[in-house]
């Protein structure tokens, strides 16, 4: 993870939850399509198996990950270099949007569900959301993902005993490692409370004024 992060940070990409992500500011949807087309052409035959693009009138979000392995590979790092060059040829640049005045940084959202019996509730969430098993998953407790890549991943946290007074669904907001401090500061300024930083920089547990929890997470401090 450290190696992947170091390899792409200066290019304006960030390592987040097993992916490489970047943002490109654009003038219009037509411009976004041009930027995306340049990136796809630059990736060649690897585009379909590594690259995802979200096009909006103001920016394009690029995500790199080996779809077969569900992780960042050496090839993804190489493609980040290739795309950065291709985007530069259009007069634009790849950046994580951590600039002053930018809407926010690139990020990924997960939803964590606490459960006593994960195997019994997982089929419900898979069916009601129309989700699928995470690529490479083999167990009844593995995360669920949106097969078309639009919704946040759902993961399950084992509870040791019932907790009726604590919310059992929370958001995990995965941000670039150099964005976490600013995001936490903004959350606290908005009335939030820091419940725990014991696992930082892997994650910080925060709560709104009524105790509903969310975690700000980064890739740092994790074993894999």
Secondary structure, DSSP 4 states (H G I P E B T S, - for coil): -HHHHHHHHTTT-EEETTEEEEEEE-SSHHHHHHHHHHHHHHHGGGHHHHEEEEE-SSEEEEEE-BTTTTB--HHHHHHHHHHHHHHHTTT---B---STT-S---EEEEEEEEES-HHHHHHHHHHHHT-EEPTT--STTS-EE-TTS-SPEEEEEE-SS--TTS-SEEEEEEE-TTTHHHHHHHHHHTT-EEEE-TTTTTEEEEE-TT--EEEEE-STT---
